């Protein structure tokens, strides 16, 4: 199993997970044309996709979903809560999943879990293929026991480090937006991500990638330092999924 990012941040998100002949895209916050270009950069095309998987309805995660699904006749896996918000956006092959029940997309076992975020039915995921486990957690305002339980013993983890609390407080956002981002239904700070990581079983961890970094309220080196201090590793071992360049393929051995 391997994974990559087309881009991660407030201006667009999309993550690839591949196992055998199965290739899924988690979210698509880019235009169809830009998505195709970013896929090409990773040696893939939209025609290679097996399915699209949606975390929640915010534009930076779903902007490109309807057109991409129609153009390439792709199944879209989505919760009913998220679909209710997007019901006016035609998608030809909608597949519903329950945020509390495992399911399969071809060769990938998908274990969704609900998260606290300001959306209708937001979910994040654990993926399994054979004995390998990849955890994906972004767009959550706080850690819960359920999240800790679901992310145990990952071989790879894509983890939100949205903001540095001091940069957010001193930054350009309005007071209301600062409260939203830093609140219990917003996004994880670097410190919160580090605290979550400290509660996980990291004994199998081969890859750790910081994701969904704010370009106004964070810096990659701050996110890397927060995570590296928990694992007592070199900061450059921590990967970063960038807004512009994404993240090249990482293989779980």
GIURZI-V883892 format. One record per pair of residues at least 24 apart in sequence whose C-alpha atoms are under 8 Angstrom apart, sorted by the first residue. I is the first residue (numbers start at 1). J is the second residue. D is the distance in whole Angstrom. If there is no record, write none. Layout:
<<I & J & D> <I & J & D>>
This chain:
<<1 & 129 & 7> <1 & 132 & 7> <1 & 251 & 6> <1 & 252 & 6> <1 & 253 & 8> <2 & 249 & 6> <2 & 250 & 5> <2 & 251 & 4> <2 & 252 & 6> <3 & 249 & 5> <3 & 250 & 5> <3 & 251 & 7> <4 & 42 & 8> <4 & 246 & 8> <4 & 247 & 5> <4 & 248 & 5> <4 & 249 & 5> <4 & 250 & 6> <5 & 241 & 6> <5 & 246 & 5> <5 & 247 & 5> <5 & 248 & 7> <5 & 249 & 8> <6 & 35 & 8> <6 & 38 & 6> <6 & 39 & 7> <6 & 42 & 8> <6 & 245 & 7> <6 & 246 & 5> <6 & 247 & 7> <7 & 241 & 6> <7 & 242 & 6> <7 & 243 & 5> <7 & 244 & 6> <7 & 245 & 6> <7 & 246 & 4> <7 & 247 & 7> <8 & 211 & 6> <8 & 212 & 5> <8 & 213 & 7> <8 & 241 & 6> <8 & 242 & 6> <8 & 243 & 5> <8 & 244 & 8> <8 & 246 & 6> <9 & 60 & 8> <9 & 211 & 7> <9 & 212 & 4> <9 & 213 & 5> <9 & 214 & 6> <9 & 215 & 8> <9 & 242 & 7> <9 & 243 & 5> <10 & 60 & 6> <10 & 212 & 7> <10 & 213 & 8> <10 & 214 & 6> <10 & 215 & 8> <10 & 243 & 8> <11 & 60 & 6> <11 & 243 & 7> <12 & 59 & 8> <12 & 60 & 4> <12 & 61 & 6> <12 & 243 & 7> <13 & 60 & 6> <13 & 61 & 5> <13 & 212 & 8> <13 & 243 & 8> <14 & 61 & 7> <19 & 107 & 7> <19 & 108 & 7> <19 & 129 & 7> <20 & 107 & 7> <21 & 107 & 8> <22 & 49 & 7> <22 & 50 & 6> <22 & 105 & 8> <22 & 106 & 6> <22 & 107 & 6> <22 & 108 & 7> <23 & 48 & 7> <23 & 49 & 5> <23 & 50 & 5> <23 & 51 & 7> <24 & 49 & 6> <24 & 50 & 6> <24 & 51 & 5> <24 & 52 & 6> <24 & 53 & 7> <25 & 49 & 7> <25 & 51 & 7> <25 & 52 & 5> <25 & 53 & 6> <26 & 52 & 6> <26 & 53 & 5> <26 & 54 & 6> <26 & 55 & 7> <27 & 52 & 7> <27 & 53 & 6> <27 & 54 & 5> <27 & 55 & 7> <27 & 61 & 5> <27 & 62 & 6> <27 & 65 & 7> <28 & 60 & 7> <28 & 61 & 5> <28 & 62 & 5> <28 & 63 & 6> <28 & 64 & 5> <28 & 65 & 6> <29 & 59 & 6> <29 & 60 & 4> <29 & 61 & 4> <29 & 62 & 5> <29 & 63 & 5> <29 & 64 & 5> <29 & 65 & 7> <30 & 60 & 7> <30 & 61 & 8> <30 & 62 & 8> <30 & 63 & 6> <30 & 64 & 5> <31 & 63 & 7> <31 & 64 & 5> <32 & 64 & 6> <32 & 67 & 7> <32 & 68 & 6> <35 & 64 & 8> <42 & 248 & 7> <42 & 249 & 7> <46 & 72 & 7> <47 & 72 & 6> <49 & 74 & 8> <50 & 74 & 7> <50 & 75 & 8> <51 & 75 & 5> <51 & 76 & 6> <51 & 77 & 7> <51 & 105 & 8> <52 & 76 & 5> <52 & 77 & 6> <53 & 77 & 5> <53 & 78 & 6> <54 & 78 & 5> <54 & 79 & 8> <55 & 122 & 6> <55 & 123 & 5> <55 & 124 & 6> <56 & 82 & 6> <56 & 119 & 6> <56 & 120 & 7> <56 & 121 & 7> <56 & 122 & 5> <56 & 123 & 7> <57 & 82 & 6> <57 & 83 & 8> <57 & 85 & 7> <57 & 86 & 7> <57 & 119 & 7> <57 & 120 & 8> <57 & 122 & 8> <58 & 119 & 7> <66 & 90 & 6> <66 & 91 & 5> <67 & 91 & 8> <69 & 93 & 8> <79 & 121 & 7> <80 & 121 & 8> <81 & 120 & 5> <81 & 121 & 5> <82 & 119 & 8> <82 & 120 & 6> <82 & 121 & 6> <82 & 122 & 7> <85 & 120 & 8> <99 & 123 & 6> <113 & 146 & 8> <113 & 147 & 7> <113 & 150 & 7> <114 & 147 & 8> <115 & 139 & 8> <115 & 140 & 6> <115 & 144 & 8> <115 & 147 & 7> <116 & 140 & 5> <116 & 141 & 6> <116 & 142 & 7> <116 & 184 & 7> <116 & 185 & 5> <116 & 186 & 8> <117 & 141 & 6> <117 & 184 & 7> <117 & 185 & 4> <117 & 186 & 6> <117 & 187 & 8> <118 & 185 & 5> <118 & 186 & 7> <126 & 150 & 7> <126 & 151 & 7> <132 & 252 & 7> <134 & 158 & 8> <138 & 187 & 7> <138 & 188 & 8> <138 & 211 & 7> <138 & 212 & 7> <139 & 186 & 7> <139 & 187 & 5> <139 & 188 & 7> <139 & 212 & 8> <140 & 184 & 8> <140 & 185 & 6> <140 & 186 & 6> <140 & 187 & 5> <140 & 188 & 6> <141 & 181 & 8> <141 & 182 & 7> <141 & 183 & 6> <141 & 184 & 4> <141 & 185 & 4> <141 & 186 & 4> <141 & 187 & 4> <141 & 188 & 5> <142 & 184 & 5> <142 & 185 & 7> <142 & 186 & 8> <142 & 187 & 7> <142 & 188 & 6> <142 & 192 & 7> <143 & 192 & 8> <143 & 196 & 7> <148 & 196 & 7> <148 & 199 & 7> <148 & 200 & 6> <151 & 200 & 7> <152 & 200 & 6> <152 & 201 & 5> <152 & 202 & 8> <153 & 200 & 7> <153 & 201 & 5> <153 & 202 & 6> <153 & 203 & 7> <153 & 204 & 6> <153 & 205 & 7> <154 & 201 & 8> <154 & 202 & 7> <154 & 204 & 6> <154 & 205 & 6> <155 & 204 & 5> <155 & 205 & 4> <155 & 206 & 5> <155 & 207 & 7> <155 & 252 & 7> <156 & 205 & 6> <156 & 206 & 6> <156 & 207 & 5> <156 & 208 & 6> <156 & 252 & 7> <157 & 205 & 8> <157 & 207 & 6> <157 & 208 & 5> <157 & 209 & 6> <158 & 208 & 6> <158 & 209 & 5> <158 & 210 & 6> <158 & 211 & 6> <159 & 193 & 7> <159 & 208 & 7> <159 & 209 & 6> <159 & 210 & 5> <159 & 211 & 6> <160 & 187 & 8> <160 & 188 & 6> <160 & 189 & 8> <160 & 193 & 7> <160 & 210 & 6> <160 & 211 & 5> <160 & 212 & 6> <160 & 213 & 7> <161 & 187 & 8> <161 & 188 & 6> <161 & 189 & 5> <161 & 190 & 5> <161 & 193 & 6> <161 & 210 & 6> <161 & 211 & 6> <161 & 212 & 6> <161 & 213 & 6> <161 & 223 & 6> <162 & 187 & 6> <162 & 188 & 6> <162 & 189 & 5> <162 & 190 & 7> <162 & 211 & 7> <162 & 212 & 5> <162 & 213 & 4> <162 & 214 & 5> <162 & 217 & 8> <162 & 218 & 7> <163 & 187 & 8> <163 & 188 & 7> <163 & 189 & 5> <163 & 190 & 6> <163 & 213 & 6> <163 & 214 & 6> <163 & 217 & 5> <163 & 218 & 5> <164 & 189 & 6> <164 & 190 & 6> <164 & 191 & 8> <164 & 217 & 6> <164 & 218 & 5> <164 & 219 & 8> <164 & 222 & 7> <164 & 223 & 8> <165 & 189 & 6> <165 & 190 & 8> <165 & 217 & 8> <167 & 216 & 8> <167 & 217 & 5> <167 & 218 & 7> <168 & 216 & 8> <168 & 217 & 5> <168 & 218 & 8> <171 & 216 & 7> <171 & 217 & 6> <172 & 216 & 8> <190 & 222 & 7> <190 & 223 & 5> <190 & 226 & 6> <190 & 227 & 8> <191 & 226 & 6> <193 & 226 & 8> <193 & 227 & 7> <194 & 226 & 6> <194 & 227 & 5> <194 & 230 & 6> <197 & 227 & 7> <197 & 230 & 7> <198 & 230 & 6> <198 & 231 & 8> <206 & 252 & 7> <207 & 238 & 8> <207 & 239 & 8> <207 & 250 & 8> <207 & 252 & 8> <208 & 237 & 8> <208 & 238 & 6> <208 & 239 & 6> <209 & 238 & 6> <209 & 239 & 4> <209 & 240 & 5> <209 & 241 & 7> <210 & 238 & 7> <210 & 239 & 6> <210 & 240 & 5> <210 & 241 & 6> <211 & 240 & 6> <211 & 241 & 5> <211 & 242 & 7> <212 & 241 & 7> <212 & 242 & 8> <212 & 243 & 8> <213 & 242 & 8> <213 & 243 & 8>>
